[in-house]
């Protein structure tokens, strides 16, 4: 018995205790590095392998810390109940799904994966709020520099013009809509960082980046992004109680309406064709999206609680006649709230809205004291981001892939940071 004991490290052995402590520190550092790499790589569609590897490593180091500490470190958050109900509604939709196999994969890749990242980030930031919030800020700034600089170069390399929407900026994203969604999400964090004393030395860079982000949003020629950015500006003005910001947003909107060519505003919809050809309506917001709303009305009347299954492709597989009569781009509802209702029923829609509303209310209660420090600024930025993200996705559905993961990453960090850890 004594021989076996001599071969087994004892928890009372000081040497083993020191070794375990060092291993925990190494695992914690590995977790931080993995999350930082994930945050930097998320918006870059061409390096998805790096994204998956960094997320996998982050989970590995998280599990390693649990094993070394001999305790489950799954954090308790203020939104556990609404998140659990939302996940339950997503799985419940499998019972009536058009393609259960496809929907199950989508739930794994979108609902569970996003939730895992949220809890992982929440744990990491609640453990070391100060250092990790500082790292997150600098990574967002560095990543945004790379995104907008490449976006400008690529746009003009392809022959883009400020008065012609046929070439749209996409940067490292796979499409202009995803790039615009990224800008909408990061812009508030850059703006509030410009007000933080922690970034005083690079404030000129931050304000330059804010301006570059506004121009980048313009050259995506995504009208939904323009509306979302304008509303984010109004939210910022209301949160800071700054009349100058509200006035600036109003003036910006006036200039936008006056100077942007009609061909850019309307993307050719209802405009007279050259050589006196008759005006012609095309798809998109020119009319087809209204048909989706009509379809939603009929769907809710017939089976309000019977979802078609999670995943955007479920729309095409279910409404085959609708797809045959409309443009190819309408392969899903192009509205996150309509998509969720189609996919999971009214109960899923209510659960999803409850989850988002719960997060917003918590951030509002904790961050409404004012931007006196980095903690308040991150919360205010997250609140603003949620408004912009919701508005942008009201006209399309980019609550998928890297956009959804970035959304949950930023919200997990904003909810987890603590008042007592405000060091730079």
Beta strands, then each sheet from edge to edge (+ up, - down):
end
